[in-house]
């Protein structure tokens, strides 16, 4: 029976996805991705970070994270765990007896034997220092990734606001056209707002990797978690790449869109233009 890591590696290779592509998409180092496929979870940071890295890796190759994460709970499928700590030195009984004899007759040898526990303590302290250093580095990288994601989202929002220029024309009547005092003037009925270009509203029902190009410019890139929402505007063309096509729903110019693919499917180069806009709309869900 193959290990979980080898099964995931086969699923990834069957989809033609390389570890470098996954690293660029999820911002996870190659050595961590290789550790997953080699069943060396002891090389990962541990705890919450290990589960987050596994979820991002599984989603990026188009699989259901919950289904695969549950496999790691089964004892017979758990990867080997590497134990940390100072190594114990085993001394044969005969050699131990000789050391005891030297200890009683040679004081210099007694002092040398007394330094062995101190060496073990120094080795234990060194292991702790290395572990704390690695933990601090991983936490720093995680905070940096969160900061970069927030900055990217903020820039996208600012760019979207700048591109939405609404021009309103107000007609002021001349003095001869003003109604008499006390006359009630009927307010004009609100006209439906016409959407210029293409306006895409995305809502993620599952974790999904996505790329969106608006008029040739990359405006959305990376792993989006369940419940995340985002809007994108373009003048003439939108191109979408998905790692989990069934994990996202969308509206196009305010109207519901058709599903872009099945759950876990990798779909690339979905091109939406003004000319083929109707092909992506779900007329059955559109308001009459």
C-alpha positions as a printed NumPy array, in Angstrom:
array([[  0.   ,   0.   ,   0.   ],
       [  1.46 ,   3.32 ,  -1.056],
       [  1.952,   6.172,   1.424],
       [ -0.147,   9.326,   1.398],
       [  2.736,  11.391,   0.035],
       [  3.232,   9.086,  -2.958],
       [ -0.49 ,   9.104,  -3.708],
       [ -0.477,  12.924,  -3.704],
       [  2.603,  12.939,  -5.937],
       [  0.823,  10.681,  -8.475],
       [ -2.25 ,  12.956,  -8.424],
       [ -0.053,  16.009,  -9.036],
       [  1.907,  14.396, -11.887],
       [ -1.322,  13.169, -13.497],
       [ -2.48 ,  16.781, -13.719],
       [  0.814,  17.972, -15.183],
       [  1.568,  20.335, -12.266],
       [  5.141,  20.809, -11.087],
       [  6.303,  21.523,  -7.546],
       [  7.74 ,  24.823,  -8.766],
       [  4.305,  25.908, -10.025],
       [  2.753,  25.057,  -6.653],
       [  5.523,  26.926,  -4.825],
       [  4.918,  30.044,  -6.939],
       [  1.156,  29.817,  -6.374],
       [  1.099,  29.108,  -2.645],
       [  4.399,  30.804,  -1.604],
       [  5.448,  27.544,   0.103],
       [  9.113,  26.513,  -0.13 ],
       [ 10.116,  23.598,  -2.376],
       [ 11.71 ,  21.696,   0.522],
       [  8.378,  21.695,   2.394],
       [  6.528,  20.454,  -0.702],
       [  9.11 ,  17.708,  -1.207],
       [  8.775,  16.777,   2.493],
       [  5.009,  16.256,   2.015],
       [  5.492,  13.89 ,  -0.938],
       [  8.291,  12.044,   0.903],
       [  6.072,  11.62 ,   4.027],
       [  8.461,  13.708,   6.13 ],
       [  5.957,  15.882,   7.991],
       [  8.525,  16.126,  10.797],
       [ 10.388,  18.629,   8.541],
       [  7.357,  20.972,   8.516],
       [  6.886,  23.714,  11.163],
       [  4.245,  21.676,  13.015],
       [  0.778,  22.276,  14.461],
       [ -1.406,  24.826,  12.677],
       [  1.289,  25.625,  10.113],
       [  1.588,  21.988,   8.96 ],
       [ -2.177,  21.713,   8.48 ],
       [ -2.276,  25.041,   6.576],
       [  0.602,  23.982,   4.28 ],
       [ -1.067,  20.59 ,   3.584],
       [ -4.398,  22.286,   2.812],
       [ -2.786,  24.766,   0.394],
       [ -0.79 ,  22.008,  -1.374],
       [ -3.817,  19.699,  -1.78 ],
       [ -6.047,  22.533,  -3.059],
       [ -3.416,  23.677,  -5.579],
       [ -3.467,  20.289,  -7.33 ],
       [ -7.261,  20.338,  -7.509],
       [ -8.145,  17.883,  -4.708],
       [-10.517,  18.134,  -1.733],
       [ -8.414,  19.125,   1.328],
       [-10.89 ,  17.748,   3.901],
       [-10.937,  14.304,   2.267],
       [ -7.144,  14.002,   2.211],
       [ -6.467,  15.631,   5.582],
       [ -8.706,  13.04 ,   7.225],
       [ -6.353,  10.304,   5.951],
       [ -3.566,  11.697,   8.151],
       [ -5.688,  10.916,  11.222],
       [ -5.59 ,   7.157,  10.526],
       [ -2.718,   5.568,  12.558],
       [ -1.676,   3.138,   9.83 ],
       [ -1.258,   6.014,   7.316],
       [  0.512,   8.513,   9.554],
       [  3.992,   9.495,   8.23 ],
       [  6.978,   8.584,  10.412],
       [  7.63 ,  11.099,  13.178],
       [ 11.18 ,  12.062,  13.92 ],
       [ 12.014,  12.258,  17.58 ],
       [ 14.195,  15.096,  18.83 ],
       [ 16.38 ,  15.106,  21.896],
       [ 19.868,  14.23 ,  23.097],
       [ 21.165,  10.836,  22.16 ],
       [ 21.794,   8.428,  25.009],
       [ 25.186,   6.819,  25.069],
       [ 25.006,   3.104,  25.844],
       [ 28.045,   1.735,  27.65 ],
       [ 28.563,  -2.045,  27.734],
       [ 28.533,  -3.631,  31.174],
       [ 32.196,  -4.606,  31.004],
       [ 33.306,  -1.135,  29.93 ],
       [ 31.112,   0.456,  32.612],
       [ 32.755,  -1.725,  35.236],
       [ 36.194,  -0.632,  34.029],
       [ 35.163,   3.009,  34.244],
       [ 33.978,   2.49 ,  37.831],
       [ 37.345,   0.956,  38.719],
       [ 39.248,   3.882,  37.2  ],
       [ 36.933,   6.287,  38.999],
       [ 37.994,   4.962,  42.395],
       [ 41.723,   4.893,  41.727],
       [ 42.329,   7.817,  39.312],
       [ 40.793,  11.191,  40.326],
       [ 41.552,  12.642,  36.876],
       [ 39.32 ,  10.018,  35.284],
       [ 36.581,  10.771,  37.812],
       [ 36.531,  14.433,  36.777],
       [ 36.357,  13.457,  33.099],
       [ 33.372,  11.169,  33.701],
       [ 31.569,  13.936,  35.603],
       [ 31.632,  16.188,  32.502],
       [ 29.459,  13.812,  30.431],
       [ 26.108,  15.031,  31.904],
       [ 27.176,  18.612,  31.226],
       [ 27.838,  17.735,  27.557],
       [ 24.369,  16.208,  27.334],
       [ 22.854,  19.377,  28.788],
       [ 24.757,  21.529,  26.286],
       [ 23.488,  19.334,  23.419],
       [ 19.914,  19.632,  24.736],
       [ 20.216,  23.404,  25.012],
       [ 21.59 ,  23.559,  21.466],
       [ 18.587,  21.575,  20.168],
       [ 16.238,  23.982,  21.906],
       [ 18.01 ,  27.003,  20.43 ],
       [ 17.791,  25.53 ,  16.913],
       [ 14.089,  24.694,  17.341],
       [ 13.267,  28.186,  18.703],
       [ 15.215,  29.82 ,  15.862],
       [ 13.356,  27.798,  13.215],
       [ 10.013,  28.624,  14.857],
       [ 10.784,  32.347,  14.841],
       [ 11.82 ,  32.211,  11.167],
       [  8.636,  30.361,  10.15 ],
       [  6.427,  32.775,  12.102],
       [  8.2  ,  35.737,  10.516],
       [  7.659,  34.331,   7.017],
       [  3.991,  33.635,   7.78 ],
       [  3.453,  37.214,   9.008],
       [  5.25 ,  38.533,   5.917],
       [  2.978,  36.512,   3.612],
       [ -0.117,  37.877,   5.388],
       [  1.222,  41.429,   5.063],
       [  1.955,  41.026,   1.34 ],
       [ -1.523,  39.533,   0.766],
       [ -3.15 ,  42.507,   2.529],
       [ -1.091,  44.972,   0.497],
       [ -2.012,  43.23 ,  -2.765],
       [ -5.715,  43.269,  -1.871],
       [ -5.525,  46.948,  -0.917],
       [ -3.857,  47.864,  -4.21 ],
       [ -6.51 ,  45.942,  -6.143],
       [ -9.267,  47.804,  -4.304],
       [ -7.637,  51.172,  -4.992],
       [ -7.165,  50.3  ,  -8.669],
       [-10.806,  49.238,  -8.944],
       [-12.029,  52.469,  -7.35 ],
       [ -9.862,  54.521,  -9.688],
       [-11.232,  52.72 , -12.754],
       [-14.867,  53.27 , -11.745],
       [-15.468,  56.824, -12.871],
       [-19.138,  57.694, -12.722],
       [-20.116,  60.832, -14.642],
       [-23.388,  62.465, -13.726],
       [-24.915,  65.25 , -15.754],
       [-27.207,  67.724, -13.988],
       [-29.438,  69.966, -16.121],
       [-30.304,  73.286, -14.477],
       [-33.516,  74.875, -15.927],
       [-33.518,  78.515, -16.952],
       [-35.539,  81.131, -15.055],
       [-38.369,  80.983, -17.616],
       [-38.643,  77.219, -17.117],
       [-38.844,  77.303, -13.317],
       [-42.257,  76.095, -11.991],
       [-44.375,  78.493,  -9.912],
       [-43.843,  78.606,  -6.197],
       [-45.818,  75.951,  -4.318],
       [-46.052,  73.661,  -7.343],
       [-45.034,  70.078,  -6.643],
       [-42.549,  68.768,  -9.153],
       [-42.591,  65.038,  -9.792],
       [-39.189,  63.453,  -9.263],
       [-37.91 ,  61.456, -12.241],
       [-37.944,  57.688, -11.831],
       [-34.5  ,  56.176, -11.221],
       [-33.01 ,  54.681, -14.34 ],
       [-31.14 ,  51.355, -14.14 ],
       [-27.406,  51.916, -14.093],
       [-25.666,  50.739, -17.227],
       [-22.494,  48.759, -16.58 ],
       [-19.712,  49.828, -18.919],
       [-17.236,  47.135, -19.897],
       [-17.095,  43.976, -17.757],
       [-17.692,  43.753, -14.017],
       [-16.886,  40.394, -12.377],
       [-17.935,  39.56 ,  -8.796],
       [-16.326,  36.394,  -7.356],
       [-17.38 ,  34.494,  -4.222],
       [-15.356,  31.475,  -3.018],
       [-17.373,  28.591,  -1.548],
       [-14.198,  26.503,  -1.061],
       [-10.442,  27.153,  -0.939],
       [ -9.325,  27.82 ,  -4.511],
       [ -6.224,  29.001,  -6.36 ],
       [ -7.079,  31.656,  -8.985],
       [ -5.551,  34.091, -11.489],
       [ -7.519,  36.889, -13.165],
       [ -6.198,  39.101, -15.988],
       [ -8.129,  42.3  , -16.74 ],
       [ -7.293,  43.729, -20.204],
       [ -3.978,  41.859, -20.1  ],
       [ -3.013,  42.961, -16.554],
       [ -2.744,  40.429, -13.689],
       [ -5.051,  41.76 , -10.946],
       [ -5.767,  38.631,  -8.842],
       [ -3.227,  35.886,  -8.076],
       [ -2.914,  33.284,  -5.329],
       [ -4.859,  31.022,  -2.987],
       [ -8.228,  32.397,  -1.801],
       [ -9.9  ,  30.839,   1.22 ],
       [-13.551,  29.846,   1.62 ],
       [-15.849,  32.872,   2.131],
       [-13.53 ,  35.362,   0.355],
       [-15.146,  37.824,  -2.087],
       [-13.606,  40.109,  -4.689],
       [-14.656,  42.339,  -7.619],
       [-12.736,  42.897, -10.863],
       [-13.475,  45.37 , -13.688],
       [-12.195,  45.362, -17.256],
       [-12.939,  47.396, -20.36 ],
       [-12.972,  44.633, -22.954],
       [-11.526,  41.274, -21.778],
       [-11.196,  39.034, -18.709],
       [ -9.038,  35.848, -18.584],
       [ -9.449,  33.433, -15.639],
       [ -7.348,  30.437, -14.463],
       [ -8.752,  28.203, -11.672],
       [ -7.317,  25.399,  -9.534],
       [-10.713,  24.333,  -8.135],
       [-13.382,  25.378, -10.667],
       [-16.278,  24.109,  -8.547],
       [-15.212,  26.155,  -5.523],
       [-16.155,  29.592,  -6.912],
       [-19.386,  31.277,  -8.043],
       [-19.626,  34.592,  -9.857],
       [-21.805,  37.373, -11.217],
       [-21.085,  39.118, -14.503],
       [-22.372,  42.693, -14.843],
       [-24.717,  41.998, -11.941],
       [-26.186,  38.778, -13.418],
       [-25.553,  35.217, -12.136],
       [-23.043,  33.18 , -14.128],
       [-22.901,  29.533, -15.114],
       [-20.562,  27.125, -13.239],
       [-17.021,  27.315, -14.638],
       [-16.239,  23.643, -13.951],
       [-16.534,  20.725, -11.571],
       [-15.275,  20.574,  -8.026],
       [-11.506,  20.017,  -7.945],
       [-11.111,  20.609, -11.725],
       [ -8.213,  22.712, -13.045],
       [ -9.503,  25.091, -15.745],
       [ -7.316,  27.587, -17.578],
       [ -7.716,  30.399, -20.135],
       [-11.411,  31.175, -19.546],
       [-11.775,  34.241, -21.794],
       [-14.757,  36.579, -21.293],
       [-15.338,  39.498, -23.684],
       [-18.192,  41.841, -24.482],
       [-19.01 ,  39.737, -27.537],
       [-19.285,  36.335, -25.768],
       [-20.724,  37.695, -22.505],
       [-24.057,  35.858, -22.907],
       [-22.33 ,  32.443, -23.062],
       [-21.317,  32.729, -19.393],
       [-24.676,  33.986, -17.976],
       [-27.197,  31.662, -16.332],
       [-30.471,  32.936, -17.794],
       [-32.536,  30.646, -15.555],
       [-31.253,  32.485, -12.444],
       [-31.306,  35.964, -14.027],
       [-34.099,  38.287, -12.791],
       [-36.93 ,  38.669, -15.345]])
